[in-house]
Amino acid sequence: MLWNAKNRELKLGRSWMAYARFGRGNRHLILLPGLSDGLATVRGKALLLAAPYRPFLDDFTIWMFSRKDDMPGGFTIRDMARDQALAMDLLGIRKASVMGVSQGGMIAQYLAADYGNRVDRLVLAVTAPAVNETIRENVRLWMDLAEKGDHRALMIDTAEKSYSEAWLKGLRLLYPVMGFVGRPRDYGRFQANARAILSFDASEALERIACPTLIIGGGRDRTVGPDAARLLHEGIPGSRLHIYPDLGHAAYEEAEDFNRRVFGFLAE
């Protein structure tokens, strides 16, 4: 199969966790996506997800994990990190590099802090060490829109707070159809992921992250705030920081050198 891309599911207790696997390298790289995973999991998307990671595929076997399908009330970011460590055990992944984006970066922080012997390198992209007022206002608004079933407004507000003005000029042409694309059957899973963000605070755990860590942020991030990456850098000993001054929360999509920068760090 092209890029060795495969779609799989893993049984975690009474629930299932979807994951995609691609690449053929001897090293493992785990990718943890953001809050959008609450709207659509990685199921059936391995080939599509592999495309941006072509430079990695000879050196790494890449695993992109969704959160499990059913999350009980009160499920936290730290619980998600525990699930991730269990998934690694079940798949025989003894150690891996980990890249977490946005909410995925929150999970990755706890994974590296609580299960440090399992993570050899860590990339935290457009994420924060704790919920702040910017995050809280955004997440509460998105939860309210999801509760109302206003998918179009949810997608538009997310886009407006993620992309640069240059990207938005083209993206806004798609706004009339955004109410129909990617709409889930229900928003329960999205709400569970969002609630977990509202109680997130890994500030005291950061000093226990001992692996080499690269932090990437956007200087105009309107989703987690422009100072979030710097706070992470201050909290994680020996970490490296790169800020894209003119980009926002979607820096991982917009920056042409994003994957090259990450690959260079992981390949050291």
Backbone bond lengths (Angstrom), bond angles and torsions (degrees), N, CA, C in turn:
res aa  C-N    CA-C-N  psi(-1)  N-CA   C-N-CA  omega(-1)  CA-C   N-CA-C  phi
1 M - - - 1.465 - - 1.527 109.26 -
2 L 1.321 116.83 143.20 1.456 121.60 -178.62 1.522 110.26 -54.32
3 W 1.361 115.66 128.68 1.469 123.06 -179.83 1.523 112.52 59.25
4 N 1.328 117.35 14.46 1.462 121.32 -179.57 1.534 110.91 56.94
5 A 1.320 117.28 35.83 1.458 122.49 -175.07 1.528 110.41 -79.66
6 K 1.323 115.45 129.59 1.460 120.92 -178.98 1.523 110.41 -139.60
7 N 1.333 115.27 144.82 1.455 122.02 175.77 1.524 108.86 -105.49
8 R 1.320 116.29 133.44 1.464 120.29 -175.21 1.527 110.61 -142.70
9 E 1.334 116.04 165.77 1.462 122.85 172.74 1.519 108.73 -134.57
10 L 1.324 115.20 150.36 1.455 122.31 -176.48 1.519 108.46 -127.58
11 K 1.335 117.68 135.13 1.467 121.29 179.28 1.527 109.26 -85.36
12 L 1.323 115.90 120.96 1.465 121.96 175.47 1.521 107.85 -119.64
13 G 1.317 116.78 102.18 1.458 119.60 -176.25 1.506 110.30 61.62
14 R 1.337 116.33 -121.98 1.455 120.77 179.86 1.523 112.56 -96.33
15 S 1.303 116.96 4.33 1.454 120.73 -176.11 1.531 110.42 -118.89
16 W 1.319 114.72 174.12 1.459 121.62 179.45 1.522 109.63 -121.97
17 M 1.319 115.66 143.66 1.455 122.74 176.21 1.528 108.09 -118.33
18 A 1.324 116.59 120.98 1.462 120.95 177.85 1.525 109.60 -84.08
19 Y 1.333 115.60 144.55 1.462 119.57 173.66 1.520 109.56 -148.46
20 A 1.315 114.40 156.04 1.467 121.48 174.87 1.519 107.85 -116.91
21 R 1.317 116.02 142.42 1.466 120.61 179.13 1.513 108.97 -127.49
22 F 1.318 116.51 134.88 1.461 120.26 177.05 1.520 109.75 -153.72
23 G 1.330 115.58 161.38 1.461 120.82 -175.34 1.518 111.34 97.34
24 R 1.337 115.34 170.00 1.465 120.41 -176.19 1.525 112.14 -140.92
25 G 1.322 117.56 17.75 1.458 120.60 -177.85 1.513 112.58 -80.51
26 N 1.330 115.83 168.15 1.459 122.13 -178.29 1.531 112.36 -82.79
27 R 1.333 117.41 -18.40 1.448 121.14 179.11 1.530 109.95 -95.52
28 H 1.312 115.71 152.14 1.463 121.09 -179.53 1.526 110.12 -103.37
29 L 1.333 115.58 138.92 1.452 122.19 173.86 1.527 107.79 -130.97
30 I 1.318 116.32 121.85 1.461 122.32 178.83 1.518 109.20 -101.91
31 L 1.324 116.83 129.97 1.460 123.37 178.50 1.528 109.02 -111.62
32 L 1.325 115.81 129.94 1.463 121.55 -179.77 1.524 108.82 -119.94
33 P 1.335 118.14 112.52 1.472 121.89 -175.76 1.522 112.45 -78.72
34 G 1.338 115.39 173.58 1.454 122.24 -175.85 1.515 113.89 -86.68
35 L 1.324 115.17 -158.76 1.461 121.97 -174.97 1.524 112.65 -62.62
36 S 1.315 117.93 -23.21 1.470 120.18 177.78 1.520 111.99 -58.30
37 D 1.345 117.12 -21.19 1.459 120.48 176.52 1.525 111.00 -61.76
38 G 1.325 117.08 -22.93 1.454 119.85 176.55 1.515 113.20 -70.76
39 L 1.337 116.54 -20.33 1.462 121.00 178.39 1.525 112.14 -92.99
40 A 1.327 116.81 -37.09 1.464 121.12 -178.00 1.516 109.16 -150.08
41 T 1.327 117.14 124.24 1.456 121.40 -179.83 1.532 109.97 -80.59
42 V 1.329 115.97 -178.80 1.462 121.20 -179.66 1.530 112.24 -83.49
43 R 1.319 118.09 3.17 1.464 120.98 -176.26 1.527 111.55 -53.39
44 G 1.336 115.23 128.12 1.458 121.58 173.97 1.514 114.99 73.41
45 K 1.340 118.91 10.37 1.462 121.20 -171.64 1.520 113.40 -116.00
46 A 1.316 118.01 15.36 1.465 120.34 -173.32 1.523 112.40 -56.07
47 L 1.316 117.32 -46.34 1.464 120.74 -177.56 1.521 111.00 -64.85
48 L 1.321 116.69 -42.21 1.459 121.27 178.59 1.524 111.05 -64.82
49 L 1.326 117.09 -42.80 1.458 121.33 -177.38 1.523 112.37 -70.31
50 A 1.326 116.76 -26.65 1.468 120.03 -177.24 1.523 112.97 -71.24
51 A 1.322 116.78 -29.79 1.468 120.97 -170.88 1.527 114.29 -52.29
52 P 1.337 120.53 -46.98 1.461 119.06 -177.46 1.523 113.81 -68.09
53 Y 1.339 117.28 -13.54 1.461 120.71 -173.62 1.525 113.14 -105.32
54 R 1.317 116.21 24.15 1.462 119.79 -179.49 1.525 113.98 -52.04
55 P 1.352 119.74 -41.75 1.465 118.96 -179.45 1.532 113.70 -63.10
56 F 1.340 117.80 -18.72 1.460 121.97 -175.79 1.532 112.86 -90.85
57 L 1.334 117.37 -17.25 1.461 119.94 -159.33 1.520 114.72 -73.74
58 D 1.323 118.51 -18.96 1.462 120.15 175.85 1.519 112.20 -83.37
59 D 1.324 116.54 -26.39 1.461 120.68 -175.58 1.525 113.49 -99.39
60 F 1.315 116.49 -23.23 1.468 120.25 -174.16 1.523 111.32 -127.53
61 T 1.315 114.92 147.74 1.459 121.69 157.96 1.516 105.62 -95.89
62 I 1.326 116.68 121.33 1.454 122.09 -171.86 1.528 109.61 -106.23
63 W 1.324 114.56 134.55 1.455 121.73 179.29 1.521 107.76 -121.43
64 M 1.324 118.41 121.56 1.458 121.73 174.45 1.520 108.23 -110.78
65 F 1.308 116.41 118.82 1.459 122.22 -174.26 1.521 111.57 -106.87
66 S 1.332 115.54 137.32 1.454 121.27 164.60 1.521 108.95 -87.53
67 R 1.327 117.29 162.89 1.446 119.49 167.60 1.529 108.68 -69.58
68 K 1.319 116.58 159.27 1.462 118.36 -178.36 1.525 110.17 -66.15
69 D 1.314 116.17 159.47 1.460 121.64 -171.74 1.522 112.72 -65.22
70 D 1.312 116.89 -47.36 1.462 120.96 -174.05 1.523 109.64 -112.20
71 M 1.326 115.47 115.91 1.455 120.61 178.82 1.516 109.56 -113.66
72 P 1.336 117.59 126.75 1.466 119.80 -177.14 1.523 111.52 -69.12
73 G 1.318 116.14 165.29 1.452 120.26 176.93 1.516 111.44 -58.22
74 G 1.318 116.39 140.06 1.453 120.46 -179.40 1.510 114.94 79.97
75 F 1.313 117.65 10.17 1.467 121.45 -179.06 1.528 108.94 -66.16
76 T 1.334 117.18 131.74 1.458 122.21 -172.35 1.533 112.00 -111.46
77 I 1.319 114.85 169.18 1.470 120.56 174.38 1.523 110.13 -59.67
78 R 1.313 116.29 -39.44 1.472 119.75 179.38 1.523 110.89 -65.05
79 D 1.332 117.31 -36.24 1.464 120.62 174.90 1.525 110.51 -62.37
80 M 1.332 116.70 -38.14 1.459 120.66 178.32 1.533 110.76 -64.32
81 A 1.331 116.39 -38.21 1.467 120.08 176.93 1.531 110.72 -65.56
82 R 1.331 116.63 -38.80 1.460 120.11 176.79 1.532 110.61 -62.92
83 D 1.322 116.92 -42.35 1.467 120.76 175.66 1.526 110.98 -58.76
84 Q 1.335 115.43 -40.60 1.458 119.39 -178.04 1.526 111.12 -65.43
85 A 1.326 116.72 -41.13 1.465 120.25 176.89 1.529 110.47 -63.34
86 L 1.330 117.15 -39.57 1.464 120.81 177.51 1.522 110.72 -64.58
87 A 1.328 117.25 -41.12 1.467 120.24 177.98 1.529 110.56 -61.16
88 M 1.324 116.98 -40.28 1.465 120.07 177.12 1.523 110.59 -61.18
89 D 1.326 116.64 -42.50 1.466 120.23 178.47 1.526 110.85 -59.97
90 L 1.329 116.04 -47.35 1.463 120.76 -176.19 1.523 112.03 -65.84
91 L 1.325 117.43 -28.75 1.458 121.65 -179.14 1.524 112.74 -94.77
92 G 1.315 116.86 -0.71 1.462 120.33 177.99 1.517 113.29 74.45
93 I 1.331 117.90 25.97 1.461 121.66 177.77 1.527 107.24 -92.03
94 R 1.321 116.68 99.97 1.465 120.21 -174.86 1.521 111.43 -74.41
95 K 1.340 117.01 -36.92 1.463 121.27 -179.21 1.519 108.01 -152.06
96 A 1.334 116.35 145.00 1.460 120.18 -177.99 1.518 109.46 -152.06
97 S 1.322 115.54 155.80 1.452 120.89 162.62 1.524 106.78 -78.51
98 V 1.322 116.25 150.03 1.463 120.80 -175.77 1.518 109.01 -133.20
99 M 1.330 116.38 132.34 1.451 121.52 171.00 1.521 108.52 -122.76
100 G 1.325 116.06 122.95 1.450 121.83 177.35 1.516 110.53 -116.96
101 V 1.318 116.21 134.12 1.464 122.47 -179.25 1.527 108.27 -112.76
102 S 1.335 116.48 127.01 1.466 122.88 176.42 1.529 110.18 56.71
103 Q 1.336 119.84 -117.92 1.458 119.20 178.40 1.532 110.70 -61.21
104 G 1.322 117.12 -34.00 1.459 119.78 176.08 1.519 111.93 -60.25
105 G 1.338 116.59 -32.34 1.457 120.59 175.98 1.516 112.11 -69.07
106 M 1.312 117.41 -31.44 1.466 120.95 175.45 1.522 110.23 -65.16
107 I 1.336 116.07 -44.48 1.462 120.79 177.02 1.522 110.10 -62.29
108 A 1.329 116.26 -42.56 1.464 121.01 -178.08 1.521 111.85 -62.44
109 Q 1.325 117.64 -33.73 1.468 120.18 178.30 1.524 110.69 -60.77
110 Y 1.312 116.83 -47.95 1.465 119.99 179.24 1.525 111.67 -68.94
111 L 1.327 117.27 -35.14 1.457 120.10 177.90 1.526 110.28 -60.47
112 A 1.337 116.67 -45.30 1.461 120.99 -179.37 1.525 112.08 -72.10
113 A 1.330 117.66 -32.90 1.468 120.93 -178.88 1.524 112.07 -77.44
114 D 1.327 117.15 -42.55 1.466 121.59 -174.45 1.520 113.24 -89.49
115 Y 1.324 117.09 -23.66 1.472 121.48 -177.83 1.527 108.55 -131.59
116 G 1.332 115.48 51.88 1.464 121.45 -171.57 1.512 114.74 -59.00
117 N 1.328 117.16 -28.67 1.466 119.46 179.50 1.518 112.46 -72.68
118 R 1.330 117.86 -7.24 1.462 121.46 -178.56 1.526 112.43 -98.25
119 V 1.337 117.92 -12.24 1.463 122.32 -174.17 1.525 109.41 -117.27
120 D 1.342 117.06 119.32 1.464 118.59 -179.40 1.523 113.12 -95.29
121 R 1.332 118.14 -29.69 1.465 122.28 173.59 1.515 108.47 -145.49
122 L 1.327 115.50 148.91 1.455 120.35 -172.39 1.529 109.77 -133.08
123 V 1.331 115.99 131.78 1.460 122.26 173.37 1.524 108.00 -120.04
124 L 1.327 116.02 123.74 1.460 122.02 178.96 1.520 107.90 -115.73
125 A 1.320 116.32 113.82 1.462 121.00 -174.55 1.521 110.69 -114.24
126 V 1.319 116.13 131.20 1.473 125.26 176.14 1.530 111.91 41.22
127 T 1.309 114.97 53.90 1.459 120.77 -179.27 1.514 109.43 -133.08
128 A 1.330 116.64 -177.96 1.462 121.86 -173.72 1.525 109.88 -139.40
129 P 1.343 117.36 158.03 1.460 120.13 178.30 1.522 113.76 -80.33
130 A 1.333 116.45 -14.49 1.466 121.31 -179.27 1.516 108.58 -164.44
131 V 1.319 115.89 159.30 1.458 119.42 175.08 1.530 108.55 -64.30
132 N 1.331 116.19 135.81 1.459 121.32 176.15 1.529 108.36 -123.65
133 E 1.306 117.22 -177.41 1.459 119.36 -174.47 1.532 111.78 -65.35
134 T 1.342 116.46 -37.56 1.470 119.64 178.05 1.521 110.89 -61.51
135 I 1.321 115.80 -48.41 1.469 120.23 179.56 1.521 109.92 -62.20
136 R 1.324 116.25 -45.55 1.467 120.65 -176.56 1.538 111.23 -60.12
137 E 1.310 116.77 -45.10 1.465 119.82 -179.75 1.521 111.07 -64.03
138 N 1.335 116.83 -43.13 1.461 119.99 -179.78 1.518 111.85 -64.22
139 V 1.325 116.40 -48.93 1.465 120.01 -175.70 1.521 110.94 -64.76
140 R 1.319 117.64 -40.72 1.460 119.51 178.62 1.520 111.65 -64.23
141 L 1.333 117.11 -38.63 1.459 119.88 176.46 1.519 110.49 -63.48
142 W 1.332 117.51 -45.44 1.463 121.02 -178.33 1.525 111.16 -65.72
143 M 1.316 117.12 -37.18 1.462 119.51 176.34 1.527 110.56 -64.25
144 D 1.319 117.02 -39.33 1.463 120.93 178.77 1.524 111.05 -65.06
145 L 1.334 116.83 -42.71 1.465 120.09 178.48 1.527 110.85 -65.46
146 A 1.339 116.46 -38.44 1.462 119.70 177.55 1.526 110.53 -65.66
147 E 1.333 116.90 -40.42 1.458 121.22 178.53 1.526 110.69 -59.77
148 K 1.333 116.27 -36.82 1.465 121.27 179.35 1.529 112.35 -81.29
149 G 1.341 117.02 -9.41 1.457 120.67 -177.42 1.509 113.35 73.25
150 D 1.324 117.43 20.66 1.472 121.59 -178.60 1.521 108.90 -89.25
151 H 1.330 115.77 77.08 1.458 121.38 -174.04 1.531 111.41 -65.69
152 R 1.306 117.16 -38.13 1.464 120.86 -179.46 1.530 110.62 -61.59
153 A 1.320 117.50 -47.17 1.467 120.40 179.18 1.517 111.28 -64.77
154 L 1.325 116.90 -36.21 1.465 121.00 177.83 1.516 110.99 -63.09
155 M 1.324 117.01 -46.00 1.458 121.02 -178.97 1.530 111.83 -67.91
156 I 1.308 116.65 -39.54 1.463 120.40 -178.27 1.525 110.47 -68.47
157 D 1.325 117.22 -44.24 1.459 119.13 -179.65 1.528 110.94 -64.69
158 T 1.317 116.70 -39.47 1.468 120.34 177.19 1.522 110.73 -61.43
159 A 1.322 116.69 -44.71 1.465 120.93 -179.95 1.523 111.27 -63.58
160 E 1.317 116.94 -46.37 1.462 120.90 -177.60 1.526 111.72 -60.95
161 K 1.334 117.21 -30.69 1.460 121.11 -178.46 1.526 112.96 -94.42
162 S 1.332 116.78 3.22 1.466 119.85 -177.70 1.522 113.23 -113.45
163 Y 1.332 117.40 -42.38 1.459 121.15 -168.73 1.524 112.62 -98.57
164 S 1.329 114.71 156.93 1.456 120.86 174.84 1.524 109.70 -72.43
165 E 1.315 115.91 162.98 1.459 120.63 -179.42 1.524 111.02 -61.21
166 A 1.324 117.51 -34.16 1.463 121.02 179.38 1.525 111.00 -61.80
167 W 1.350 117.28 -42.74 1.461 120.82 178.87 1.517 111.23 -73.04
168 L 1.310 116.77 -35.54 1.456 120.06 -176.73 1.525 112.29 -65.69
169 K 1.321 117.53 -27.35 1.460 120.01 -179.90 1.528 110.90 -58.33
170 G 1.322 116.16 -40.52 1.464 119.67 177.52 1.514 112.39 -82.52
171 L 1.330 116.02 -37.86 1.458 120.16 -176.35 1.526 112.50 -65.55
172 R 1.301 116.52 -32.97 1.471 119.79 -178.33 1.525 113.03 -63.32
173 L 1.311 116.95 -20.15 1.458 119.81 176.33 1.528 111.32 -65.82
174 L 1.341 116.08 -21.42 1.459 120.67 -178.56 1.523 113.08 -92.76
175 Y 1.313 117.88 -5.96 1.461 120.34 -175.60 1.531 113.58 -56.00
176 P 1.338 120.15 -36.87 1.479 118.47 -179.35 1.523 114.38 -59.80
177 V 1.355 117.96 -25.56 1.470 119.74 -177.49 1.522 112.35 -104.17
178 M 1.316 117.82 0.68 1.460 120.20 -175.34 1.523 113.26 -66.93
179 G 1.310 117.50 -18.63 1.458 119.42 177.99 1.511 113.43 -73.01
180 F 1.324 116.97 -11.41 1.467 120.68 -175.95 1.524 112.67 -110.89
181 V 1.327 117.44 -24.82 1.464 121.49 -175.09 1.525 109.97 -86.58
182 G 1.340 116.13 126.40 1.452 120.76 175.23 1.508 115.47 74.01
183 R 1.306 117.06 16.40 1.474 120.23 -179.99 1.529 109.73 -74.45
184 P 1.339 118.47 123.59 1.466 119.78 179.62 1.520 111.43 -77.44
185 R 1.326 115.95 164.40 1.467 119.58 177.35 1.525 111.28 -67.11
186 D 1.316 116.56 -34.85 1.462 121.13 172.05 1.521 107.79 -150.63
187 Y 1.321 116.66 166.29 1.458 121.64 -173.07 1.531 112.77 -105.53
188 G 1.324 116.93 14.53 1.456 119.71 -177.78 1.518 113.29 -59.15
189 R 1.308 116.43 -42.98 1.462 120.42 -179.02 1.527 110.90 -68.84
190 F 1.321 116.56 -39.26 1.453 120.84 176.67 1.529 110.09 -61.48
191 Q 1.318 116.87 -44.48 1.456 121.03 -178.33 1.528 111.11 -64.34
192 A 1.326 117.61 -38.10 1.465 120.58 179.18 1.525 110.72 -64.68
193 N 1.325 116.74 -42.17 1.463 120.33 177.01 1.523 110.90 -64.67
194 A 1.324 116.78 -43.03 1.464 121.13 -178.49 1.520 111.45 -64.95
195 R 1.334 117.96 -43.35 1.470 120.96 179.12 1.523 111.10 -59.44
196 A 1.314 116.52 -36.29 1.464 119.76 179.98 1.530 111.10 -63.76
197 I 1.311 116.83 -34.69 1.470 120.20 178.91 1.524 110.48 -64.79
198 L 1.326 117.62 -38.23 1.461 121.69 -174.79 1.534 112.82 -64.73
199 S 1.333 118.04 -19.96 1.469 121.01 178.72 1.534 112.15 -108.75
200 F 1.321 117.18 11.48 1.470 120.67 -173.12 1.522 111.96 -79.58
201 D 1.325 116.13 131.72 1.466 122.16 172.00 1.522 108.78 -158.55
202 A 1.332 115.71 100.78 1.470 121.17 179.40 1.523 112.00 -102.64
203 S 1.324 117.53 15.25 1.462 121.20 -173.93 1.522 112.56 -53.24
204 E 1.333 116.47 -44.53 1.459 119.67 -176.37 1.520 112.88 -76.82
205 A 1.320 117.04 -12.68 1.469 120.03 -179.80 1.523 112.44 -90.63
206 L 1.324 117.89 -15.32 1.459 121.03 -172.21 1.523 112.77 -60.33
207 E 1.326 117.53 -37.68 1.466 120.00 -176.99 1.519 112.36 -65.98
208 R 1.342 117.57 -13.78 1.459 121.34 178.48 1.534 112.44 -90.40
209 I 1.328 117.00 -1.11 1.472 119.85 175.43 1.518 108.01 -81.94
210 A 1.326 116.00 110.32 1.465 120.78 -172.15 1.523 113.44 -106.36
211 C 1.326 118.08 -12.34 1.465 120.09 -177.07 1.525 110.01 -79.37
212 P 1.350 118.35 158.29 1.468 120.21 173.84 1.525 110.24 -55.43
213 T 1.333 116.19 132.02 1.464 121.16 -172.99 1.519 110.83 -132.29
214 L 1.325 115.66 130.13 1.458 122.73 173.94 1.520 108.38 -110.15
215 I 1.319 116.59 126.78 1.464 122.50 179.06 1.522 108.27 -112.51
216 I 1.327 116.22 128.77 1.462 121.48 -178.65 1.529 108.62 -124.25
217 G 1.324 115.80 129.69 1.455 119.82 -178.95 1.510 112.02 -135.72
218 G 1.316 115.02 170.87 1.460 121.95 175.92 1.514 109.80 -112.44
219 G 1.315 116.46 129.36 1.449 120.97 -178.34 1.513 113.64 -65.34
220 R 1.347 116.75 -16.19 1.459 121.18 179.05 1.526 111.39 -121.67
221 D 1.318 115.59 36.81 1.464 120.94 -177.22 1.522 109.67 -73.61
222 R 1.325 116.56 113.64 1.460 122.32 179.51 1.528 112.18 -97.15
223 T 1.336 116.88 2.94 1.461 120.62 -179.50 1.523 111.35 -97.22
224 V 1.331 117.43 -49.34 1.466 120.61 177.41 1.521 112.22 -108.64
225 G 1.339 116.92 -6.92 1.456 121.08 -179.13 1.523 111.58 96.41
226 P 1.324 118.25 146.36 1.466 121.83 -175.03 1.522 114.22 -72.30
227 D 1.340 118.94 -14.23 1.464 121.29 -177.77 1.517 113.05 -97.24
228 A 1.319 118.15 -4.90 1.465 121.13 -173.77 1.525 111.85 -61.44
229 A 1.326 117.58 -43.46 1.462 120.30 -178.48 1.527 111.43 -63.85
230 R 1.314 117.08 -39.67 1.469 120.42 179.03 1.527 111.46 -65.15
231 L 1.318 117.22 -38.19 1.463 120.54 177.35 1.527 110.87 -64.26
232 L 1.315 116.82 -39.57 1.463 120.04 175.18 1.524 110.57 -61.76
233 H 1.318 116.24 -45.14 1.466 121.67 -179.91 1.527 111.08 -59.52
234 E 1.310 116.67 -40.61 1.462 120.81 179.12 1.524 111.50 -68.35
235 G 1.328 117.00 -29.50 1.459 120.35 -175.70 1.509 115.46 -88.33
236 I 1.339 117.67 -23.33 1.468 120.79 -176.05 1.524 108.97 -102.39
237 P 1.315 118.02 114.37 1.469 121.24 -175.88 1.529 112.56 -58.70
238 G 1.329 116.57 131.06 1.453 121.77 175.16 1.511 115.62 71.84
239 S 1.328 117.54 9.95 1.464 119.57 -177.88 1.515 111.03 -72.33
240 R 1.331 115.27 158.81 1.457 122.48 175.18 1.524 108.83 -107.29
241 L 1.319 115.89 149.54 1.460 120.65 -176.60 1.516 110.27 -129.63
242 H 1.335 115.88 132.85 1.465 120.83 170.91 1.524 108.00 -131.97
243 I 1.327 115.71 127.28 1.459 122.06 178.40 1.522 108.99 -114.15
244 Y 1.335 116.12 131.40 1.464 121.20 169.67 1.525 106.25 -91.16
245 P 1.328 117.92 102.37 1.472 120.16 -168.74 1.520 114.84 -63.45
246 D 1.327 117.66 -29.19 1.461 120.34 -175.02 1.528 113.23 -101.18
247 L 1.333 117.62 4.99 1.457 120.99 -177.62 1.518 110.43 -114.18
248 G 1.329 114.95 163.42 1.446 121.01 -179.10 1.511 112.09 -113.35
249 H 1.339 115.87 -140.26 1.461 121.49 -173.04 1.526 112.54 -67.17
250 A 1.305 117.44 -23.72 1.470 120.97 179.97 1.521 112.07 -92.78
251 A 1.322 117.65 25.02 1.463 120.92 179.15 1.523 111.66 -55.84
252 Y 1.322 117.68 -33.41 1.461 121.11 -179.86 1.526 112.05 -66.98
253 E 1.323 117.88 -20.00 1.461 121.70 174.47 1.521 111.79 -95.60
254 E 1.307 117.05 -39.81 1.460 121.08 -171.24 1.526 113.84 -82.95
255 A 1.320 118.23 -35.92 1.468 120.52 -175.83 1.525 110.40 -71.02
256 E 1.316 117.03 119.51 1.467 121.33 -176.55 1.520 112.15 -63.41
257 D 1.318 117.47 -28.38 1.459 120.13 -176.46 1.527 112.50 -98.99
258 F 1.338 118.30 9.68 1.468 120.08 -174.52 1.525 111.50 -58.56
259 N 1.329 117.70 -54.22 1.467 119.74 -177.90 1.517 112.42 -66.77
260 R 1.316 117.70 -34.91 1.468 119.75 176.58 1.523 110.61 -64.21
261 R 1.319 116.02 -39.71 1.466 120.58 179.25 1.531 110.26 -64.47
262 V 1.327 116.05 -44.53 1.450 119.99 -179.87 1.530 110.48 -65.67
263 F 1.328 116.29 -44.91 1.471 119.47 -178.36 1.529 110.09 -62.52
264 G 1.331 117.14 -42.04 1.459 119.77 178.43 1.511 112.28 -58.95
265 F 1.329 116.91 -40.87 1.456 120.91 178.34 1.530 111.20 -67.07
266 L 1.322 117.27 -44.88 1.455 120.47 -178.70 1.516 112.79 -68.27
267 A 1.322 116.92 -29.12 1.470 121.03 -176.10 1.525 113.19 -83.39
268 E 1.320 118.19 -8.39 1.461 120.19 -178.70 1.526 111.69 -60.88
